[in-house]
Amino acid sequence: MIIGDIYFDMQDYYKAFFKYQTVSSNAMMSTISVGILYLDSKDYKTAKNMFNKVLKDSNSNKIKAYAYCGLGLTYYTEGKTGDAIKNMQKSAELGYNKAKDWLKEKGV
């Protein structure tokens, strides 16, 4: 973010905006990665909190697709198939092919 601040101070707002966006996207992807770590460690509540934070904070459909997929996998692991399918469908609607493949594999 500091590079974005430098561009902002130089009044190069286009480059500042791009740098801020990059940092924001990276932060959201990091949050998704942390959610996956919680999922792998069977801390489902915290995993869902991480994915929901991304859905609340991100403006990127691509990143939201990953978060919905993470939620879907978490619900599936918990045995909540209906919630899993609902989130995977949202992910697939946003264009995430792995969610589409998962749905196809499950016969949905």
Buried (B, 14 or more C-beta within 10 A) or exposed (E): EEBBEEBBEEEBEEBBEBBBEEBBBEBBBEBBEBBBEBBEEEBBEBBBBBBBBBBEBBEBEEBBBBBBBBBBBBBBBBEBEEBBBBBBBBBBEBEBEBBBEBBEEEEE
